[in-house]
Amino acid sequence: MTEHIIVSFLGGIVHDIMHARSAKMKLDPIDLKIVSALQRDGRMTKLKLAAAVALSPAACWERLRRLESGGVIKGYTAIVDLEPDAPRTAVIVEISLKSHQQADFRRFEEAVAREPAIVACDATGGGIDYIMRVVVPDIDSYQRLIDRLLEPAIGIERYYSYVVTKSIPIAGAYSRA
């Protein structure tokens, strides 16, 4: 349904996650440089990666294999735009659920996972339960999606929609609108 297909095992690794994992794997600044370089360009050659982090190719390859086998690097991402000129509308949605039992969260997350137009959904702490990013051809398609999600069994109490008017490119990230 959506014009984009994400072939992904990884998505993006956030720098803070790297520091959280470092206690387990003892990541050093060179490991973080490797991860950062691969976030910017997951297709760079091993020679280019080694040069970017100032290591020999053999030492860089050894570290890369350790990061992969240790689960820090779970895979690599390709973003494919099947219809580059097709109109699309991106909407950021804040969701609050009626109830906060484990079964309620599971039901909502299962419903979201079935919707291909929902390209990202993050559980959050604070006053909002989830923040979603939706990419659809137009606002009417977005409203039909929301109507489906408002089925009582899914458990949404309220939602707030924010239409994306401009996506700002970030190094190592991608834009969906």
Secondary structure, 3 states (H helix, E strand, C coil): CCCEEEECCCCCCCHHHHHHHHHHHCCCHHHHHHHHHHHHCCCCCHHHHHHHCCCCHHHHHHHHHHHHHCCCCCCCCEEEECCCCCCCEEEEEEEEECCCCHHHHHHHHHHHHCCCCEEEEEECCCCCCEEEEEEECCHHHHHHHHHHHCCHHHCEEEEEEEECCCCCCCCCCCCCC
